[in-house]
Amino acid sequence: MFRSGKGAAMAVDDGFRDRSVLVVEDEAFTRMVLVRMLSGMGFAAVHQAADGAAGLAAVAEHRPDLILCDVEMQPMDGFAFVRALRAEGDRALAVLPVLFMSGRADAERLAEARASGADAILPKPATPDALRRALAERLAVRAAG
């Protein structure tokens, strides 16, 4: 964020302006906080889903540019969500960036995430700066690939 001379906050353009993101998170408060942070970053659209099954339906409906997904959800956790997403057979979904959020972001959890088809893990709770960097990195990797 930077401030103009009049003190009004303005979003830094990280290439989010023409992008959409889907938040898949079962905790309503956490989902609301993430939606507000992402909206403040300038995303064109921020979609949300309360679990993995609703996330799959939201992907089909909205075709987001990237997904921010909790790992530990019920009844379908983040690992099952990503495996189902990648199994769709759609090339666009096979490369759709998925960034997991987890209170546990150690090497073992990262290996599990990658094995399921996720791209990276962002430790919870996510700060706005860490979230911005991680999302910008995932979009840059997708654009380069």
Phi, psi and omega per residue, in radians:
M1 nan 2.577 2.985
F2 -2.379 2.853 -3.094
R3 -2.060 2.446 3.063
S4 -1.381 3.074 3.137
G5 -1.030 -0.464 -3.133
K6 -1.550 0.013 3.076
G7 1.524 0.053 3.134
A8 -1.362 2.337 3.116
A9 -1.299 2.444 3.112
M10 -2.326 2.478 -3.137
A11 -1.320 2.461 3.023
V12 -1.343 2.397 3.137
D13 -1.467 1.872 3.097
D14 -1.777 0.307 -3.072
G15 1.476 0.268 -3.112
F16 -1.540 -0.325 -2.994
R17 -0.947 -0.652 -3.120
D18 -1.803 0.300 -3.045
R19 -1.991 2.738 3.043
S20 -2.146 2.650 -3.122
V21 -2.345 2.562 3.060
L22 -1.997 2.231 3.065
V23 -1.786 2.092 3.085
V24 -1.961 1.849 -3.025
E25 -2.655 2.232 -3.083
D26 -1.428 -0.362 3.120
E27 -1.518 2.024 -3.038
A28 -1.014 -0.750 -3.111
F29 -1.132 -0.815 3.123
T30 -1.064 -0.735 3.113
R31 -1.057 -0.768 3.140
M32 -1.098 -0.738 3.124
V33 -1.101 -0.791 3.132
L34 -1.097 -0.755 3.124
V35 -1.041 -0.747 3.121
R36 -1.132 -0.752 3.128
M37 -1.092 -0.792 -3.105
L38 -1.162 -0.695 3.092
S39 -1.083 -0.710 3.114
G40 -1.170 -0.373 3.105
M41 -1.416 -0.136 3.054
G42 1.711 0.222 3.089
F43 -1.047 2.460 3.121
A44 -1.103 -0.648 3.125
A45 -2.595 2.425 3.070
V46 -2.168 1.928 3.141
H47 -1.739 2.817 -3.124
Q48 -2.524 2.660 3.106
A49 -2.523 2.541 -3.045
A50 -1.596 -0.120 3.093
D51 -2.849 3.081 -3.073
G52 -1.067 -0.762 -3.137
A53 -1.107 -0.766 3.090
A54 -1.144 -0.559 3.095
G55 -1.122 -0.731 3.103
L56 -1.094 -0.723 3.104
A57 -1.135 -0.683 3.133
A58 -1.174 -0.643 3.084
V59 -1.086 -0.797 3.141
A60 -1.089 -0.663 -3.096
E61 -1.366 -0.735 -2.968
H62 -1.849 -0.326 -3.116
R63 0.825 1.104 -3.103
P64 -1.171 2.859 3.098
D65 -1.445 -0.390 3.062
L66 -2.805 2.860 -3.093
I67 -2.235 2.356 3.016
L68 -1.946 2.032 -2.940
C69 -2.298 2.294 3.001
D70 -1.183 2.629 3.109
V71 -1.501 -0.854 -3.002
E72 -1.682 1.633 3.124
M73 -2.309 2.844 3.050
Q74 -2.244 2.570 -0.005
P75 -1.451 -0.335 3.119
M76 -1.885 2.021 -3.133
D77 -1.363 3.070 -3.101
G78 -1.074 -0.657 3.129
F79 -1.080 -0.822 3.135
A80 -1.142 -0.649 3.098
F81 -1.028 -0.860 -3.096
V82 -1.191 -0.707 3.098
R83 -1.048 -0.748 3.115
A84 -1.143 -0.701 3.121
L85 -1.078 -0.822 -3.107
R86 -1.221 -0.445 -3.109
A87 -1.404 -0.075 -3.094
E88 -1.086 -0.440 -3.131
G89 1.487 0.072 3.134
D90 -1.621 2.122 -3.103
R91 -0.971 -0.707 -3.137
A92 -1.106 -0.661 3.135
L93 -1.306 -0.459 3.121
A94 -1.170 -0.482 -3.117
V95 -1.964 0.050 3.122
L96 -1.077 2.123 -3.110
P97 -1.117 2.280 3.076
V98 -2.168 2.115 3.118
L99 -1.929 2.017 3.100
F100 -1.381 2.625 2.973
M101 -2.078 2.333 -3.102
S102 -2.704 2.562 3.014
G103 -1.236 -0.277 3.116
R104 -2.057 1.953 -3.091
A105 -2.188 0.677 3.141
D106 -1.413 3.134 -3.090
A107 -1.072 -0.673 3.135
E108 -1.121 -0.771 3.130
R109 -1.153 -0.664 3.097
L110 -1.118 -0.711 3.098
A111 -1.095 -0.742 3.084
E112 -1.066 -0.747 -3.129
A113 -1.080 -0.851 -3.131
R114 -1.117 -0.680 3.126
A115 -1.110 -0.542 3.133
S116 -1.398 -0.316 -3.133
G117 1.987 0.031 3.087
A118 -1.350 2.759 -3.081
D119 -1.590 -0.616 -3.043
A120 -2.854 2.973 3.068
I121 -2.176 2.353 3.040
L122 -1.908 2.131 3.133
P123 -1.111 2.475 3.043
K124 -1.637 2.549 -0.062
P125 -1.376 2.468 -3.098
A126 -1.438 2.272 3.024
T127 -1.458 2.732 3.103
P128 -0.974 -0.718 -3.130
D129 -1.160 -0.765 3.123
A130 -1.130 -0.704 3.118
L131 -1.112 -0.805 3.133
R132 -1.038 -0.816 -3.132
R133 -1.101 -0.800 -3.104
A134 -1.110 -0.736 3.138
L135 -1.200 -0.728 3.106
A136 -1.095 -0.681 3.109
E137 -1.127 -0.786 -3.134
R138 -1.097 -0.714 3.122
L139 -1.185 -0.649 3.112
A140 -1.157 -0.715 3.110
V141 -1.100 -0.745 3.128
R142 -1.100 -0.736 -3.120
A143 -1.158 -0.617 -3.133
A144 -1.315 -0.464 -3.047
G145 -1.494 nan nan
